[in-house]
Every structure is written in C-alpha cells, then in structure tokens.
Amino acid sequence: MSTAVSADRDSEPAANAVDRQEKPAASGRGILGKAALYAVLLLGSAIMLLPLIWMVSTASKPIEETIIPEFRLIPGEFLLPENLVKAFQRVPMILYFRNSVIVTAAVTAGRVLLCALAGYSFAKFTYRGRDLLFALVLSTMMIPFYVVVIPLYIVVYQLGWLNNLIALIVPGLVTAFGVFLLRQFMMGVPSELIDAARIDGASEPRTFLTIVLPLTKPALVTLAIFTFMSTWDDYVWPLLVITRQDLLTVPLGLAAFTQEYITYYNELMAAALIGMAPTFLVFLIFQREFVEGVSLSGIKG
C-alpha cells in the first residue's frame, strides 16, 4: 500500500510538468488564432470602408482634382463644406429630401403595420387554407422584381398614379419577406397570454395592440430598418414612374449632377454623403433591436 501511494506522489510532479508544457503551447496557438481572426476582420473592414473613404476624399476635393487620371486619397485642398453648399445650390436637394422622407415614412409605417397583421393571422389563427395561403405568399419571394415591374407599371398607369408619390408608396406597403419575418417571430409569442386577454374581455384589436405588438418589438424594428433602407435607396422604380422634377427622390436627384459636358463628382459625392446619413443614423440608433430581431426570428417557428 505504501509503495502505491509513493508511486502516485512521484507521478504528480511529472503530470504537472506536462500540463505546464502543454498550456503555453495551447496559449500560443490561441493567440495566433485570434491574431489571424483579427487580421481577417480588419482586412474585411478595410475593403468595406474603402468606398466610403473614396467618397469622403472625392467630396473634399476641388473639381480639378476629380478629373485627373491618377487617384489621390488626400485632397490638395479640403473643400468639403464648400462642396456641400454648392451641391445644395446646384439642385434642390432639400425638396428631394422632403419627397424621400414622405415616401420612406409612409412605406415604413404601412409595411410594418400590414405585415404585422398578416403575420399575426398566419401565426395565431386557424382557418381553412391558411397554410396554402402562406405558401403562396412565400412563393412570391422567388419572383424577381424585374419580372413584375412591367405589369406593376401598367397597373399604376391605369390608376393614374404616374408622377404621383402614391405610386412610390402603395406598391411597397406589403412584402412577403415582412410577413414571413413577423410570422416567424409571432410563433414564439405565448398563446396563453392571448387567450387570457380574450377571456378578460379584450377585443381582438386591443389584444393585438397591447399584447402582441409589444412582445414583437425587435422584429418590428428589424423590418422597419430593412424597409427604411431599401425605400430610401430605391432608384429603379422611382425612375420609371416619376419624371417631374419637384417629385424626385434623393437617389434620382443625385443624377442631376451629371450634366452634358461635365460631371461634378465632388458635389455629387458630397450630396451622396448627406443622402446616406439618415440610413446610418437609423441603424446606429436601433442596432440592438435589429440584431435581436434577426437572431430571434431565425430560431422561432
């Protein structure tokens, strides 16, 4: 017995020595792995930020430096404030901003509300043909926009909505993606809470507004951010249905800097930076709800 105990005691220092040798090696591999990961992330960030850096550089240059063959990252003369003032003087950017704000706010509010109603119906109501109808809604996600743009244009033309902001608002009020996103999130809302509200005498609209919507806030914010960004940056559809100068949105207004003999790239990039500001602000303000909504909606249902 004493011999076995002494053997165990003798083996403990040897085992500790092996552990001490393995820990530095493992620690070294962990440091190298993290360094490689950070290097890849920094490289990806630099690639994604390069267009923005180029925009700021061009927006800060005089017009002469924007048309030379070689690229200079640092402008010879910093003229960003002057270019911003000239951009707003050359074209009515304030009017374009007003149009974009009206269209984007209306589409965002309408899409969030209507998609929430449809998602609530598919998630918490049982009726004949529900699953088939939901499958038909999802099938529209496989149809590219450019396939339906001509029929949609014909409908808008027959309704007399050309050169009207209504043509930019109504077609975007409901999307299959919004219905799918909110339906997936609402599947995780406890049905017991809804049933309890109904037993207490709450009407269906009140149950929807006071019980369901507060519990689906992350998904609502996520859909609102997606809608805001896509609507604010939309170019193709407004280009087809809007020709009046006083109804142009910001993306269409930026084309005014390209004239017959010269393109004012410095003023164009300065105006584009201002046009990007609302989407950046919206995402920065609601980024926590955005991440939460994307992660949770992906595992529900």
Secondary structure as a PSIPRED ss2 file (coil, helix, strand):
# PSIPRED VFORMAT (PSIPRED V4.0)

   1 M C   1.000  0.000  0.000
   2 S H   0.000  1.000  0.000
   3 T H   0.000  1.000  0.000
   4 A H   0.000  1.000  0.000
   5 V H   0.000  1.000  0.000
   6 S H   0.000  1.000  0.000
   7 A H   0.000  1.000  0.000
   8 D H   0.000  1.000  0.000
   9 R H   0.000  1.000  0.000
  10 D H   0.000  1.000  0.000
  11 S H   0.000  1.000  0.000
  12 E H   0.000  1.000  0.000
  13 P H   0.000  1.000  0.000
  14 A H   0.000  1.000  0.000
  15 A H   0.000  1.000  0.000
  16 N H   0.000  1.000  0.000
  17 A H   0.000  1.000  0.000
  18 V H   0.000  1.000  0.000
  19 D H   0.000  1.000  0.000
  20 R H   0.000  1.000  0.000
  21 Q H   0.000  1.000  0.000
  22 E H   0.000  1.000  0.000
  23 K H   0.000  1.000  0.000
  24 P H   0.000  1.000  0.000
  25 A H   0.000  1.000  0.000
  26 A H   0.000  1.000  0.000
  27 S H   0.000  1.000  0.000
  28 G H   0.000  1.000  0.000
  29 R H   0.000  1.000  0.000
  30 G H   0.000  1.000  0.000
  31 I H   0.000  1.000  0.000
  32 L H   0.000  1.000  0.000
  33 G H   0.000  1.000  0.000
  34 K H   0.000  1.000  0.000
  35 A H   0.000  1.000  0.000
  36 A H   0.000  1.000  0.000
  37 L H   0.000  1.000  0.000
  38 Y H   0.000  1.000  0.000
  39 A H   0.000  1.000  0.000
  40 V H   0.000  1.000  0.000
  41 L H   0.000  1.000  0.000
  42 L H   0.000  1.000  0.000
  43 L H   0.000  1.000  0.000
  44 G H   0.000  1.000  0.000
  45 S H   0.000  1.000  0.000
  46 A H   0.000  1.000  0.000
  47 I H   0.000  1.000  0.000
  48 M H   0.000  1.000  0.000
  49 L H   0.000  1.000  0.000
  50 L H   0.000  1.000  0.000
  51 P H   0.000  1.000  0.000
  52 L H   0.000  1.000  0.000
  53 I H   0.000  1.000  0.000
  54 W H   0.000  1.000  0.000
  55 M H   0.000  1.000  0.000
  56 V H   0.000  1.000  0.000
  57 S H   0.000  1.000  0.000
  58 T H   0.000  1.000  0.000
  59 A H   0.000  1.000  0.000
  60 S C   1.000  0.000  0.000
  61 K C   1.000  0.000  0.000
  62 P C   1.000  0.000  0.000
  63 I H   0.000  1.000  0.000
  64 E H   0.000  1.000  0.000
  65 E H   0.000  1.000  0.000
  66 T H   0.000  1.000  0.000
  67 I C   1.000  0.000  0.000
  68 I C   1.000  0.000  0.000
  69 P C   1.000  0.000  0.000
  70 E C   1.000  0.000  0.000
  71 F C   1.000  0.000  0.000
  72 R C   1.000  0.000  0.000
  73 L C   1.000  0.000  0.000
  74 I C   1.000  0.000  0.000
  75 P C   1.000  0.000  0.000
  76 G C   1.000  0.000  0.000
  77 E C   1.000  0.000  0.000
  78 F C   1.000  0.000  0.000
  79 L C   1.000  0.000  0.000
  80 L H   0.000  1.000  0.000
  81 P H   0.000  1.000  0.000
  82 E H   0.000  1.000  0.000
  83 N H   0.000  1.000  0.000
  84 L H   0.000  1.000  0.000
  85 V H   0.000  1.000  0.000
  86 K H   0.000  1.000  0.000
  87 A H   0.000  1.000  0.000
  88 F H   0.000  1.000  0.000
  89 Q H   0.000  1.000  0.000
  90 R H   0.000  1.000  0.000
  91 V C   1.000  0.000  0.000
  92 P C   1.000  0.000  0.000
  93 M H   0.000  1.000  0.000
  94 I H   0.000  1.000  0.000
  95 L H   0.000  1.000  0.000
  96 Y H   0.000  1.000  0.000
  97 F H   0.000  1.000  0.000
  98 R H   0.000  1.000  0.000
  99 N H   0.000  1.000  0.000
 100 S H   0.000  1.000  0.000
 101 V H   0.000  1.000  0.000
 102 I H   0.000  1.000  0.000
 103 V H   0.000  1.000  0.000
 104 T H   0.000  1.000  0.000
 105 A H   0.000  1.000  0.000
 106 A H   0.000  1.000  0.000
 107 V H   0.000  1.000  0.000
 108 T H   0.000  1.000  0.000
 109 A H   0.000  1.000  0.000
 110 G H   0.000  1.000  0.000
 111 R H   0.000  1.000  0.000
 112 V H   0.000  1.000  0.000
 113 L H   0.000  1.000  0.000
 114 L H   0.000  1.000  0.000
 115 C H   0.000  1.000  0.000
 116 A H   0.000  1.000  0.000
 117 L H   0.000  1.000  0.000
 118 A H   0.000  1.000  0.000
 119 G H   0.000  1.000  0.000
 120 Y H   0.000  1.000  0.000
 121 S H   0.000  1.000  0.000
 122 F H   0.000  1.000  0.000
 123 A H   0.000  1.000  0.000
 124 K H   0.000  1.000  0.000
 125 F C   1.000  0.000  0.000
 126 T C   1.000  0.000  0.000
 127 Y C   1.000  0.000  0.000
 128 R C   1.000  0.000  0.000
 129 G C   1.000  0.000  0.000
 130 R H   0.000  1.000  0.000
 131 D H   0.000  1.000  0.000
 132 L H   0.000  1.000  0.000
 133 L H   0.000  1.000  0.000
 134 F H   0.000  1.000  0.000
 135 A H   0.000  1.000  0.000
 136 L H   0.000  1.000  0.000
 137 V H   0.000  1.000  0.000
 138 L H   0.000  1.000  0.000
 139 S H   0.000  1.000  0.000
 140 T H   0.000  1.000  0.000
 141 M H   0.000  1.000  0.000
 142 M H   0.000  1.000  0.000
 143 I C   1.000  0.000  0.000
 144 P C   1.000  0.000  0.000
 145 F H   0.000  1.000  0.000
 146 Y H   0.000  1.000  0.000
 147 V H   0.000  1.000  0.000
 148 V H   0.000  1.000  0.000
 149 V H   0.000  1.000  0.000
 150 I H   0.000  1.000  0.000
 151 P H   0.000  1.000  0.000
 152 L H   0.000  1.000  0.000
 153 Y H   0.000  1.000  0.000
 154 I H   0.000  1.000  0.000
 155 V H   0.000  1.000  0.000
 156 V H   0.000  1.000  0.000
 157 Y H   0.000  1.000  0.000
 158 Q H   0.000  1.000  0.000
 159 L C   1.000  0.000  0.000
 160 G C   1.000  0.000  0.000
 161 W C   1.000  0.000  0.000
 162 L C   1.000  0.000  0.000
 163 N C   1.000  0.000  0.000
 164 N C   1.000  0.000  0.000
 165 L C   1.000  0.000  0.000
 166 I H   0.000  1.000  0.000
 167 A H   0.000  1.000  0.000
 168 L H   0.000  1.000  0.000
 169 I H   0.000  1.000  0.000
 170 V H   0.000  1.000  0.000
 171 P H   0.000  1.000  0.000
 172 G H   0.000  1.000  0.000
 173 L C   1.000  0.000  0.000
 174 V C   1.000  0.000  0.000
 175 T C   1.000  0.000  0.000
 176 A H   0.000  1.000  0.000
 177 F H   0.000  1.000  0.000
 178 G H   0.000  1.000  0.000
 179 V H   0.000  1.000  0.000
 180 F H   0.000  1.000  0.000
 181 L H   0.000  1.000  0.000
 182 L H   0.000  1.000  0.000
 183 R H   0.000  1.000  0.000
 184 Q H   0.000  1.000  0.000
 185 F H   0.000  1.000  0.000
 186 M H   0.000  1.000  0.000
 187 M C   1.000  0.000  0.000
 188 G C   1.000  0.000  0.000
 189 V C   1.000  0.000  0.000
 190 P C   1.000  0.000  0.000
 191 S H   0.000  1.000  0.000
 192 E H   0.000  1.000  0.000
 193 L H   0.000  1.000  0.000
 194 I H   0.000  1.000  0.000
 195 D H   0.000  1.000  0.000
 196 A H   0.000  1.000  0.000
 197 A H   0.000  1.000  0.000
 198 R H   0.000  1.000  0.000
 199 I H   0.000  1.000  0.000
 200 D C   1.000  0.000  0.000
 201 G C   1.000  0.000  0.000
 202 A C   1.000  0.000  0.000
 203 S C   1.000  0.000  0.000
 204 E H   0.000  1.000  0.000
 205 P H   0.000  1.000  0.000
 206 R H   0.000  1.000  0.000
 207 T H   0.000  1.000  0.000
 208 F H   0.000  1.000  0.000
 209 L H   0.000  1.000  0.000
 210 T H   0.000  1.000  0.000
 211 I H   0.000  1.000  0.000
 212 V H   0.000  1.000  0.000
 213 L H   0.000  1.000  0.000
 214 P H   0.000  1.000  0.000
 215 L H   0.000  1.000  0.000
 216 T C   1.000  0.000  0.000
 217 K H   0.000  1.000  0.000
 218 P H   0.000  1.000  0.000
 219 A H   0.000  1.000  0.000
 220 L H   0.000  1.000  0.000
 221 V H   0.000  1.000  0.000
 222 T H   0.000  1.000  0.000
 223 L H   0.000  1.000  0.000
 224 A H   0.000  1.000  0.000
 225 I H   0.000  1.000  0.000
 226 F H   0.000  1.000  0.000
 227 T H   0.000  1.000  0.000
 228 F H   0.000  1.000  0.000
 229 M H   0.000  1.000  0.000
 230 S H   0.000  1.000  0.000
 231 T H   0.000  1.000  0.000
 232 W H   0.000  1.000  0.000
 233 D C   1.000  0.000  0.000
 234 D C   1.000  0.000  0.000
 235 Y C   1.000  0.000  0.000
 236 V H   0.000  1.000  0.000
 237 W H   0.000  1.000  0.000
 238 P H   0.000  1.000  0.000
 239 L H   0.000  1.000  0.000
 240 L H   0.000  1.000  0.000
 241 V H   0.000  1.000  0.000
 242 I C   1.000  0.000  0.000
 243 T C   1.000  0.000  0.000
 244 R C   1.000  0.000  0.000
 245 Q H   0.000  1.000  0.000
 246 D H   0.000  1.000  0.000
 247 L H   0.000  1.000  0.000
 248 L C   1.000  0.000  0.000
 249 T C   1.000  0.000  0.000
 250 V H   0.000  1.000  0.000
 251 P H   0.000  1.000  0.000
 252 L H   0.000  1.000  0.000
 253 G H   0.000  1.000  0.000
 254 L H   0.000  1.000  0.000
 255 A H   0.000  1.000  0.000
 256 A H   0.000  1.000  0.000
 257 F H   0.000  1.000  0.000
 258 T E   0.000  0.000  1.000
 259 Q C   1.000  0.000  0.000
 260 E C   1.000  0.000  0.000
 261 Y C   1.000  0.000  0.000
 262 I C   1.000  0.000  0.000
 263 T E   0.000  0.000  1.000
 264 Y C   1.000  0.000  0.000
 265 Y H   0.000  1.000  0.000
 266 N H   0.000  1.000  0.000
 267 E H   0.000  1.000  0.000
 268 L H   0.000  1.000  0.000
 269 M H   0.000  1.000  0.000
 270 A H   0.000  1.000  0.000
 271 A H   0.000  1.000  0.000
 272 A H   0.000  1.000  0.000
 273 L H   0.000  1.000  0.000
 274 I H   0.000  1.000  0.000
 275 G H   0.000  1.000  0.000
 276 M H   0.000  1.000  0.000
 277 A H   0.000  1.000  0.000
 278 P H   0.000  1.000  0.000
 279 T H   0.000  1.000  0.000
 280 F H   0.000  1.000  0.000
 281 L H   0.000  1.000  0.000
 282 V H   0.000  1.000  0.000
 283 F H   0.000  1.000  0.000
 284 L H   0.000  1.000  0.000
 285 I H   0.000  1.000  0.000
 286 F C   1.000  0.000  0.000
 287 Q H   0.000  1.000  0.000
 288 R H   0.000  1.000  0.000
 289 E H   0.000  1.000  0.000
 290 F H   0.000  1.000  0.000
 291 V H   0.000  1.000  0.000
 292 E H   0.000  1.000  0.000
 293 G H   0.000  1.000  0.000
 294 V H   0.000  1.000  0.000
 295 S H   0.000  1.000  0.000
 296 L H   0.000  1.000  0.000
 297 S H   0.000  1.000  0.000
 298 G C   1.000  0.000  0.000
 299 I C   1.000  0.000  0.000
 300 K C   1.000  0.000  0.000
 301 G C   1.000  0.000  0.000
